[in-house]
Amino acid sequence: MIGGVGAMPGQPGALPDEALDALVAVLDEIRLGRPSSRAELVAQTGLSRSVVAQRVSELIDRGLVVEGDPRPSTGGRPPRQLSFQSHAGHLLVADLGATSIDVAATTLDGRIVGHLDEPADIAAGPDAVLERVDKLFERLQAGTRGIGGRAWAIGIGVPGPVEFSTGRPISPPIMPGWDGYPIRERFVARYGAPTWVDNDVNLLALGEWHSGIATGHDNVVVVKVGTGIGAGIISDGRLHRGAQGAAGDVGHIQVAGARSVVCRCGNVGCLEALAGGAALARDGEEAARSGRSARLAAVLDRGRAVTAEDVAIAASFGDPVALELLQDAGRRVGTMLAGIVNFFNPSLIVIGGGVAQSGDALLASIRETVYRRSLPLATRDLLIQRSSLGALAGVMGAAAMVADELFGRDGLARWVAAGVPAADMPGT
Ligand SMILES: [Zn+2]
């Protein structure tokens, strides 16, 4: 064992609870905040001077923290800045969409140092899609300047429900062949690195919360309006996944009094089947065929199907039918969110996803409905804003997820004594 903190009998290198708590508190300050001196860490953590000194030397011995040059001082011994050793290894992350793969290599604090993307069809199945992820990871590892050490951990985002404890997709509607597929085991076996898997919306929420518009908010709902509709929930400063990982699946809440459209989940009248991107495309196409929208009919004339993005563009040019479709979708999403606001009292709602990014009409309609339908106390300081991270949100969120798991209390407890993360650490 490196460092001098007392090992538990029979568990060489394992830290007693109290020491582990202090280690996590000190590492979090250094890792997530700005570089700090020991005195600043004492003030920020509330730990005693001697405990901070012990944990810092422990982290330095383990190669997770480095000590910089002394800062100029007004008197006494000049303080030294401590910073996170973010290049000791790297993280590999992939964000699998319905029609694309985004991969990134990041530093251990989740900063992207290499990024690649390519079109892909998730319906091609796990073997074909994950083989391409391997190829892209190989290219990143071989071709990224400044990539440090070996891959310490891997994060994968998929466009469907995931049982977080096992890293397996469960009955994902748009991912044929992926139901129950052991994504985690596959990457652990191949890379010898711990792997975590989550759905794309939770990763969007983590990305916005760590590095985007939700930074500094402890209670946030991030809604993704893409082909489908889903939400990621930050509750009391943590991602809330629920008992199995299904929390936030708001797209399948039934809309009261709606026409009976069958959803891809098999139920009737789901929000997603009425207001998601696929629904907008369907209704836009119908408006084009019936001659109600000349601008959307022009899309058909060019020989292709109408997409949700076409509807958003037509609305931004003032097409009344497209505008009505988006306003209607916004009202339905807003009504769902008003219920969430009354139940959960977030300080921020972030609207992301392809449909939300492509125009103002949807966002305006969501805002108007939420403020009208929620209770005054819940909306007094409520902000509703557009997602800020764009195309990199998924990989940034995946990196944030992996860093949280790796350097969180449970994660550190499993590997810090050994010096490097163990491949089999999640769920063990
Ligand atoms: Zn549904």
Residues whose N, C-alpha, C, O or C-beta is under 5 A from the ligand:
A	BS01	ZN	G251 H252 C263 R264 C265 N267 C270
